[in-house]
Amino acid sequence: MIFQRRYIQLLASVFFTASMVGCATPGVGTDASVTPIQNFLASQPPPPSGMSQVIVYRDSGQSGMLAGILLEADGREVVTIANKKYASALISPGAKEFTVSLTVPGNPKCTKTLFIAPNQTNYLKIGARGEYSNALAILVPLAGLIKDSVDQDKTRCGGPWEAFLVKEVDAIREISSLR
């Protein structure tokens, strides 16, 4: 009887913990269906001298869709972004070490060095790790292997998410389609 009670208590605590993970910090961001990205960009002031504007967006609900994903640059928090949202941040230009992780404690992180161009808007997508390599590999089978081997030198990933710099035209199309 004591064993059954302990077992039920254990199951209850696991269920409670799992439900709290789903309620973890969901993050912030602007909803593209409420505020179109073009209107948002038009309302943003130009970045101050020596800074770059970075539009961060997350389009994937997989692997922790209810939890926010924390983006850090050089060890400082940039934004905690919610699923299918976008947000703006000011970052000093140059090579930055970006770390992506769920806001739930104990989850793996992915760290990647990206170059933020000065005096312009950069678009940073948080998506499934390897998704761009996989798309390229479908078109050119050897290209994915070459790209993966090059990226491994600059990437330390333990989680399923990664930060990608995206061309403006592609980012605006993807952000506009967030639903």
CYANA upper distance limits for C-alpha pairs under 8 A (distance plus 0.5 A):
  1 MET  CA      5 ARG  CA      6.80
  2 ILE  CA      6 ARG  CA      6.69
  3 PHE  CA      7 TYR  CA      6.56
  4 GLN  CA      8 ILE  CA      6.63
  5 ARG  CA      9 GLN  CA      6.65
  6 ARG  CA     10 LEU  CA      6.55
  7 TYR  CA     11 LEU  CA      6.69
  8 ILE  CA     12 ALA  CA      6.55
  9 GLN  CA     13 SER  CA      6.64
 10 LEU  CA     14 VAL  CA      6.69
 11 LEU  CA     15 PHE  CA      6.59
 12 ALA  CA     16 PHE  CA      6.56
 13 SER  CA     17 THR  CA      6.53
 14 VAL  CA     18 ALA  CA      6.55
 15 PHE  CA     19 SER  CA      6.61
 16 PHE  CA     20 MET  CA      6.68
 17 THR  CA     21 VAL  CA      6.74
 18 ALA  CA     22 GLY  CA      7.09
 19 SER  CA     23 CYS  CA      7.02
 20 MET  CA     24 ALA  CA      6.61
 21 VAL  CA     67 ALA  CA      7.67
 21 VAL  CA    104 VAL  CA      6.99
 22 GLY  CA     64 GLY  CA      8.12
 22 GLY  CA     66 LEU  CA      5.87
 22 GLY  CA     67 ALA  CA      6.70
 23 CYS  CA     66 LEU  CA      7.18
 23 CYS  CA     67 ALA  CA      7.28
 24 ALA  CA     66 LEU  CA      7.66
 24 ALA  CA     67 ALA  CA      5.64
 24 ALA  CA     68 GLY  CA      7.66
 24 ALA  CA    103 THR  CA      7.30
 24 ALA  CA    104 VAL  CA      6.81
 25 THR  CA     67 ALA  CA      6.17
 25 THR  CA     68 GLY  CA      5.98
 25 THR  CA    103 THR  CA      6.83
 25 THR  CA    104 VAL  CA      8.33
 26 PRO  CA     66 LEU  CA      6.38
 26 PRO  CA     67 ALA  CA      5.10
 26 PRO  CA     68 GLY  CA      4.63
 26 PRO  CA     69 ILE  CA      8.37
 26 PRO  CA     80 THR  CA      8.44
 26 PRO  CA     81 ILE  CA      7.94
 26 PRO  CA     82 ALA  CA      5.86
 26 PRO  CA     83 ASN  CA      8.24
 27 GLY  CA     67 ALA  CA      7.64
 27 GLY  CA     68 GLY  CA      4.80
 27 GLY  CA     69 ILE  CA      7.37
 27 GLY  CA     70 LEU  CA      8.47
 27 GLY  CA     79 VAL  CA      8.48
 27 GLY  CA     80 THR  CA      5.27
 27 GLY  CA     81 ILE  CA      5.05
 27 GLY  CA     82 ALA  CA      4.78
 27 GLY  CA     83 ASN  CA      8.41
 28 VAL  CA     68 GLY  CA      8.17
 28 VAL  CA     79 VAL  CA      8.28
 28 VAL  CA     80 THR  CA      6.64
 28 VAL  CA     81 ILE  CA      5.49
 28 VAL  CA     82 ALA  CA      5.70
 28 VAL  CA     85 LYS  CA      7.91
 28 VAL  CA     87 ALA  CA      8.06
 29 GLY  CA     81 ILE  CA      6.33
 29 GLY  CA     82 ALA  CA      6.61
 29 GLY  CA     85 LYS  CA      5.36
 29 GLY  CA     86 TYR  CA      5.37
 29 GLY  CA     87 ALA  CA      5.39
 30 THR  CA     34 VAL  CA      8.28
 30 THR  CA     35 THR  CA      7.39
 30 THR  CA     85 LYS  CA      5.82
 30 THR  CA     86 TYR  CA      5.73
 30 THR  CA     87 ALA  CA      6.53
 31 ASP  CA     35 THR  CA      6.58
 31 ASP  CA     36 PRO  CA      8.44
 31 ASP  CA     84 LYS  CA      7.81
 31 ASP  CA     85 LYS  CA      5.73
 31 ASP  CA     86 TYR  CA      7.39
 31 ASP  CA    178 LEU  CA      8.32
 32 ALA  CA     36 PRO  CA      5.45
 32 ALA  CA     37 ILE  CA      6.74
 32 ALA  CA     85 LYS  CA      7.34
 32 ALA  CA     86 TYR  CA      8.02
 32 ALA  CA    175 ILE  CA      7.02
 32 ALA  CA    176 SER  CA      6.41
 32 ALA  CA    177 SER  CA      8.06
 32 ALA  CA    178 LEU  CA      6.59
 32 ALA  CA    179 ARG  CA      7.79
 33 SER  CA    176 SER  CA      8.08
 33 SER  CA    178 LEU  CA      7.73
 33 SER  CA    179 ARG  CA      7.07
 35 THR  CA     39 ASN  CA      7.19
 35 THR  CA     40 PHE  CA      7.07
 36 PRO  CA     40 PHE  CA      6.88
 36 PRO  CA    176 SER  CA      7.02
 37 ILE  CA     41 LEU  CA      6.54
 37 ILE  CA    172 ILE  CA      7.27
 37 ILE  CA    175 ILE  CA      7.30
 37 ILE  CA    176 SER  CA      6.90
 38 GLN  CA     42 ALA  CA      6.69
 38 GLN  CA    172 ILE  CA      8.36
 39 ASN  CA     43 SER  CA      6.81
 40 PHE  CA     44 GLN  CA      7.07
 46 PRO  CA     53 GLN  CA      8.35
 47 PRO  CA     51 MET  CA      6.35
 47 PRO  CA     52 SER  CA      6.29
 47 PRO  CA     53 GLN  CA      6.33
 47 PRO  CA     90 LEU  CA      7.59
 47 PRO  CA    119 ASN  CA      7.42
 47 PRO  CA    120 GLN  CA      8.11
 48 PRO  CA     52 SER  CA      8.19
 49 SER  CA    119 ASN  CA      7.63
 50 GLY  CA     92 SER  CA      6.94
 50 GLY  CA     93 PRO  CA      7.67
 50 GLY  CA    118 PRO  CA      7.47
 50 GLY  CA    119 ASN  CA      7.41
 51 MET  CA     90 LEU  CA      6.80
 51 MET  CA     91 ILE  CA      6.17
 51 MET  CA     92 SER  CA      5.02
 51 MET  CA     93 PRO  CA      6.49
 51 MET  CA    118 PRO  CA      7.01
 51 MET  CA    119 ASN  CA      6.84
 52 SER  CA     90 LEU  CA      6.11
 52 SER  CA     91 ILE  CA      5.84
 52 SER  CA     92 SER  CA      6.35
 52 SER  CA     93 PRO  CA      6.33
 52 SER  CA    116 ILE  CA      7.77
 52 SER  CA    117 ALA  CA      7.47
 52 SER  CA    118 PRO  CA      5.93
 52 SER  CA    119 ASN  CA      5.77
 52 SER  CA    120 GLN  CA      6.13
 52 SER  CA    121 THR  CA      6.70
 52 SER  CA    122 ASN  CA      7.80
 53 GLN  CA     88 SER  CA      7.30
 53 GLN  CA     89 ALA  CA      6.32
 53 GLN  CA     90 LEU  CA      5.23
 53 GLN  CA     91 ILE  CA      6.91
 53 GLN  CA    119 ASN  CA      8.25
 53 GLN  CA    120 GLN  CA      6.85
 53 GLN  CA    121 THR  CA      5.21
 53 GLN  CA    122 ASN  CA      6.69
 54 VAL  CA     88 SER  CA      6.20
 54 VAL  CA     89 ALA  CA      5.73
 54 VAL  CA     90 LEU  CA      6.60
 54 VAL  CA     91 ILE  CA      7.39
 54 VAL  CA    121 THR  CA      6.12
 54 VAL  CA    122 ASN  CA      5.19
 54 VAL  CA    123 TYR  CA      6.13
 54 VAL  CA    124 LEU  CA      7.18
 55 ILE  CA     86 TYR  CA      7.28
 55 ILE  CA     87 ALA  CA      6.18
 55 ILE  CA     88 SER  CA      5.05
 55 ILE  CA     89 ALA  CA      6.98
 55 ILE  CA    121 THR  CA      7.63
 55 ILE  CA    122 ASN  CA      6.74
 55 ILE  CA    123 TYR  CA      5.35
 55 ILE  CA    124 LEU  CA      6.53
 56 VAL  CA     81 ILE  CA      8.33
 56 VAL  CA     86 TYR  CA      6.01
 56 VAL  CA     87 ALA  CA      5.86
 56 VAL  CA     88 SER  CA      6.67
 56 VAL  CA     89 ALA  CA      8.03
 56 VAL  CA    123 TYR  CA      6.61
 56 VAL  CA    124 LEU  CA      5.26
 56 VAL  CA    125 LYS  CA      6.30
 56 VAL  CA    126 ILE  CA      7.84
 57 TYR  CA     81 ILE  CA      7.78
 57 TYR  CA     84 LYS  CA      7.64
 57 TYR  CA     85 LYS  CA      6.27
 57 TYR  CA     86 TYR  CA      4.60
 57 TYR  CA     87 ALA  CA      6.97
 57 TYR  CA    123 TYR  CA      8.36
 57 TYR  CA    124 LEU  CA      6.94
 57 TYR  CA    125 LYS  CA      5.52
 57 TYR  CA    126 ILE  CA      6.64
 57 TYR  CA    175 ILE  CA      7.61
 58 ARG  CA     81 ILE  CA      7.45
 58 ARG  CA     82 ALA  CA      7.59
 58 ARG  CA     83 ASN  CA      6.27
 58 ARG  CA     84 LYS  CA      5.67
 58 ARG  CA     85 LYS  CA      6.32
 58 ARG  CA     86 TYR  CA      7.03
 58 ARG  CA    125 LYS  CA      6.36
 58 ARG  CA    126 ILE  CA      5.40
 58 ARG  CA    127 GLY  CA      6.79
 59 ASP  CA     83 ASN  CA      6.86
 59 ASP  CA     84 LYS  CA      5.02
 59 ASP  CA     85 LYS  CA      7.62
 59 ASP  CA    125 LYS  CA      8.25
 59 ASP  CA    126 ILE  CA      7.72
 59 ASP  CA    127 GLY  CA      7.08
 59 ASP  CA    174 GLU  CA      8.36
 59 ASP  CA    175 ILE  CA      8.23
 59 ASP  CA    178 LEU  CA      6.96
 60 SER  CA     65 MET  CA      7.76
 60 SER  CA     83 ASN  CA      6.98
 60 SER  CA     84 LYS  CA      7.04
 60 SER  CA    126 ILE  CA      8.40
 60 SER  CA    127 GLY  CA      6.46
 60 SER  CA    128 ALA  CA      7.69
 61 GLY  CA     65 MET  CA      4.62
 61 GLY  CA     66 LEU  CA      8.14
 61 GLY  CA     83 ASN  CA      6.28
 61 GLY  CA     84 LYS  CA      7.73
 63 SER  CA    160 PRO  CA      7.67
 64 GLY  CA     68 GLY  CA      8.35
 64 GLY  CA    102 LEU  CA      7.70
 65 MET  CA     82 ALA  CA      8.46
 65 MET  CA     83 ASN  CA      6.33
 66 LEU  CA     82 ALA  CA      8.18
 66 LEU  CA     83 ASN  CA      7.53
 67 ALA  CA     82 ALA  CA      7.58
 67 ALA  CA     83 ASN  CA      8.31
 67 ALA  CA    102 LEU  CA      6.95
 67 ALA  CA    103 THR  CA      6.85
 67 ALA  CA    104 VAL  CA      7.61
 68 GLY  CA     80 THR  CA      6.23
 68 GLY  CA     81 ILE  CA      5.90
 68 GLY  CA     82 ALA  CA      5.28
 68 GLY  CA     83 ASN  CA      7.43
 68 GLY  CA    102 LEU  CA      6.52
 68 GLY  CA    103 THR  CA      6.16
 69 ILE  CA     80 THR  CA      5.82
 69 ILE  CA     81 ILE  CA      5.85
 69 ILE  CA     82 ALA  CA      7.10
 69 ILE  CA    100 VAL  CA      7.21
 69 ILE  CA    101 SER  CA      6.03
 69 ILE  CA    102 LEU  CA      4.95
 69 ILE  CA    103 THR  CA      6.26
 70 LEU  CA     77 GLU  CA      7.77
 70 LEU  CA     78 VAL  CA      8.24
 70 LEU  CA     79 VAL  CA      6.56
 70 LEU  CA     80 THR  CA      4.74
 70 LEU  CA     81 ILE  CA      6.97
 70 LEU  CA     99 THR  CA      8.37
 70 LEU  CA    100 VAL  CA      6.22
 70 LEU  CA    101 SER  CA      5.81
 70 LEU  CA    102 LEU  CA      6.45
 70 LEU  CA    103 THR  CA      6.48
 71 LEU  CA     77 GLU  CA      6.67
 71 LEU  CA     78 VAL  CA      6.09
 71 LEU  CA     79 VAL  CA      5.99
 71 LEU  CA     80 THR  CA      6.57
 71 LEU  CA     81 ILE  CA      8.16
 71 LEU  CA     98 PHE  CA      7.31
 71 LEU  CA     99 THR  CA      6.26
 71 LEU  CA    100 VAL  CA      5.36
 71 LEU  CA    101 SER  CA      7.39
 72 GLU  CA     76 ARG  CA      5.66
 72 GLU  CA     77 GLU  CA      4.83
 72 GLU  CA     78 VAL  CA      5.64
 72 GLU  CA     79 VAL  CA      7.69
 72 GLU  CA     98 PHE  CA      5.99
 72 GLU  CA     99 THR  CA      5.56
 72 GLU  CA    100 VAL  CA      7.12
 73 ALA  CA     77 GLU  CA      7.02
 73 ALA  CA     78 VAL  CA      6.89
 73 ALA  CA     96 LYS  CA      6.53
 73 ALA  CA     97 GLU  CA      6.03
 73 ALA  CA     98 PHE  CA      5.01
 73 ALA  CA     99 THR  CA      6.97
 74 ASP  CA     96 LYS  CA      6.49
 74 ASP  CA     97 GLU  CA      5.53
 74 ASP  CA     98 PHE  CA      6.86
 74 ASP  CA     99 THR  CA      8.43
 75 GLY  CA     97 GLU  CA      8.33
 75 GLY  CA     98 PHE  CA      8.42
 75 GLY  CA     99 THR  CA      8.18
 78 VAL  CA     89 ALA  CA      7.16
 79 VAL  CA     87 ALA  CA      8.31
 79 VAL  CA     89 ALA  CA      7.94
 80 THR  CA    103 THR  CA      8.36
 81 ILE  CA     85 LYS  CA      7.25
 81 ILE  CA     86 TYR  CA      7.57
 81 ILE  CA     87 ALA  CA      7.82
 82 ALA  CA     86 TYR  CA      8.44
 84 LYS  CA    178 LEU  CA      6.10
 84 LYS  CA    179 ARG  CA      7.06
 85 LYS  CA    175 ILE  CA      8.43
 85 LYS  CA    178 LEU  CA      7.77
 86 TYR  CA    175 ILE  CA      7.82
 92 SER  CA    116 ILE  CA      8.22
 92 SER  CA    118 PRO  CA      8.15
 93 PRO  CA    115 PHE  CA      7.84
 93 PRO  CA    116 ILE  CA      5.36
 93 PRO  CA    117 ALA  CA      6.10
 93 PRO  CA    118 PRO  CA      5.43
 93 PRO  CA    119 ASN  CA      8.46
 94 GLY  CA    115 PHE  CA      5.74
 94 GLY  CA    116 ILE  CA      5.58
 94 GLY  CA    117 ALA  CA      6.91
 94 GLY  CA    118 PRO  CA      7.70
 95 ALA  CA    113 THR  CA      6.93
 95 ALA  CA    114 LEU  CA      6.08
 95 ALA  CA    115 PHE  CA      4.73
 95 ALA  CA    116 ILE  CA      6.76
 96 LYS  CA    113 THR  CA      5.93
 96 LYS  CA    114 LEU  CA      5.99
 96 LYS  CA    115 PHE  CA      6.61
 96 LYS  CA    116 ILE  CA      7.59
 97 GLU  CA    111 THR  CA      7.04
 97 GLU  CA    112 LYS  CA      6.09
 97 GLU  CA    113 THR  CA      4.80
 97 GLU  CA    114 LEU  CA      7.00
 98 PHE  CA    111 THR  CA      5.99
 98 PHE  CA    112 LYS  CA      5.79
 98 PHE  CA    113 THR  CA      6.46
 98 PHE  CA    114 LEU  CA      7.58
 98 PHE  CA    163 ALA  CA      7.72
 99 THR  CA    109 LYS  CA      7.01
 99 THR  CA    110 CYS  CA      5.98
 99 THR  CA    111 THR  CA      4.74
 99 THR  CA    112 LYS  CA      6.98
 99 THR  CA    163 ALA  CA      8.42
100 VAL  CA    109 LYS  CA      6.13
100 VAL  CA    110 CYS  CA      5.74
100 VAL  CA    111 THR  CA      6.97
100 VAL  CA    126 ILE  CA      8.35
100 VAL  CA    161 TRP  CA      7.26
100 VAL  CA    162 GLU  CA      6.81
100 VAL  CA    163 ALA  CA      7.40
101 SER  CA    107 ASN  CA      7.29
101 SER  CA    108 PRO  CA      6.91
101 SER  CA    109 LYS  CA      5.21
101 SER  CA    110 CYS  CA      7.16
101 SER  CA    159 GLY  CA      7.67
101 SER  CA    161 TRP  CA      7.94
102 LEU  CA    107 ASN  CA      6.78
102 LEU  CA    108 PRO  CA      8.28
102 LEU  CA    109 LYS  CA      8.27
103 THR  CA    107 ASN  CA      8.40
107 ASN  CA    159 GLY  CA      7.91
108 PRO  CA    157 CYS  CA      8.30
108 PRO  CA    158 GLY  CA      5.49
108 PRO  CA    159 GLY  CA      5.18
109 LYS  CA    157 CYS  CA      6.58
109 LYS  CA    158 GLY  CA      5.78
109 LYS  CA    159 GLY  CA      5.62
110 CYS  CA    155 THR  CA      7.76
110 CYS  CA    156 ARG  CA      6.17
110 CYS  CA    157 CYS  CA      4.27
110 CYS  CA    158 GLY  CA      6.00
110 CYS  CA    159 GLY  CA      6.11
110 CYS  CA    160 PRO  CA      8.32
110 CYS  CA    161 TRP  CA      7.22
110 CYS  CA    162 GLU  CA      6.56
111 THR  CA    155 THR  CA      6.23
111 THR  CA    156 ARG  CA      5.56
111 THR  CA    157 CYS  CA      6.35
111 THR  CA    162 GLU  CA      8.21
112 LYS  CA    154 LYS  CA      6.34
112 LYS  CA    155 THR  CA      4.97
112 LYS  CA    156 ARG  CA      6.90
112 LYS  CA    157 CYS  CA      8.26
112 LYS  CA    162 GLU  CA      8.14
112 LYS  CA    163 ALA  CA      7.74
113 THR  CA    154 LYS  CA      6.41
113 THR  CA    155 THR  CA      7.39
114 LEU  CA    165 LEU  CA      7.95
116 ILE  CA    122 ASN  CA      7.26
117 ALA  CA    121 THR  CA      8.46
117 ALA  CA    122 ASN  CA      7.43
122 ASN  CA    165 LEU  CA      7.75
122 ASN  CA    166 VAL  CA      8.24
122 ASN  CA    168 GLU  CA      7.96
123 TYR  CA    165 LEU  CA      6.24
123 TYR  CA    166 VAL  CA      5.92
123 TYR  CA    167 LYS  CA      7.35
123 TYR  CA    168 GLU  CA      6.94
123 TYR  CA    171 ALA  CA      6.91
124 LEU  CA    163 ALA  CA      6.85
124 LEU  CA    164 PHE  CA      5.97
124 LEU  CA    165 LEU  CA      5.16
124 LEU  CA    166 VAL  CA      6.52
125 LYS  CA    163 ALA  CA      6.11
125 LYS  CA    164 PHE  CA      5.62
125 LYS  CA    165 LEU  CA      6.86
125 LYS  CA    166 VAL  CA      7.17
125 LYS  CA    171 ALA  CA      8.27
126 ILE  CA    161 TRP  CA      7.02
126 ILE  CA    162 GLU  CA      6.14
126 ILE  CA    163 ALA  CA      5.14
126 ILE  CA    164 PHE  CA      6.93
127 GLY  CA    131 GLU  CA      7.91
127 GLY  CA    161 TRP  CA      5.87
127 GLY  CA    162 GLU  CA      6.16
127 GLY  CA    163 ALA  CA      7.09
127 GLY  CA    164 PHE  CA      8.05
128 ALA  CA    160 PRO  CA      6.25
128 ALA  CA    161 TRP  CA      5.12
128 ALA  CA    162 GLU  CA      6.64
129 ARG  CA    159 GLY  CA      8.42
129 ARG  CA    160 PRO  CA      5.81
129 ARG  CA    161 TRP  CA      5.29
129 ARG  CA    162 GLU  CA      5.45
130 GLY  CA    134 ASN  CA      6.44
130 GLY  CA    148 ASP  CA      8.50
130 GLY  CA    162 GLU  CA      8.29
131 GLU  CA    135 ALA  CA      6.74
132 TYR  CA    136 LEU  CA      6.69
133 SER  CA    137 ALA  CA      6.48
133 SER  CA    143 ALA  CA      8.39
133 SER  CA    144 GLY  CA      5.60
133 SER  CA    147 LYS  CA      7.04
133 SER  CA    148 ASP  CA      7.28
134 ASN  CA    138 ILE  CA      6.77
134 ASN  CA    144 GLY  CA      6.75
135 ALA  CA    139 LEU  CA      7.29
136 LEU  CA    140 VAL  CA      6.56
136 LEU  CA    141 PRO  CA      8.14
136 LEU  CA    143 ALA  CA      6.93
136 LEU  CA    144 GLY  CA      6.36
137 ALA  CA    141 PRO  CA      5.03
137 ALA  CA    142 LEU  CA      6.97
137 ALA  CA    143 ALA  CA      5.98
137 ALA  CA    144 GLY  CA      4.63
137 ALA  CA    145 LEU  CA      7.91
138 ILE  CA    144 GLY  CA      8.42
140 VAL  CA    144 GLY  CA      7.76
141 PRO  CA    145 LEU  CA      8.13
142 LEU  CA    146 ILE  CA      6.90
143 ALA  CA    147 LYS  CA      6.51
144 GLY  CA    148 ASP  CA      6.45
145 LEU  CA    149 SER  CA      6.72
146 ILE  CA    150 VAL  CA      6.83
147 LYS  CA    151 ASP  CA      6.54
148 ASP  CA    152 GLN  CA      6.60
149 SER  CA    153 ASP  CA      7.73
150 VAL  CA    154 LYS  CA      8.05
151 ASP  CA    155 THR  CA      6.45
152 GLN  CA    156 ARG  CA      7.66
157 CYS  CA    162 GLU  CA      8.16
166 VAL  CA    170 ASP  CA      7.09
166 VAL  CA    171 ALA  CA      6.40
167 LYS  CA    171 ALA  CA      6.58
168 GLU  CA    172 ILE  CA      6.55
169 VAL  CA    173 ARG  CA      6.79
170 ASP  CA    174 GLU  CA      6.61
171 ALA  CA    175 ILE  CA      6.41
172 ILE  CA    176 SER  CA      6.42
173 ARG  CA    177 SER  CA      6.91
174 GLU  CA    178 LEU  CA      7.08
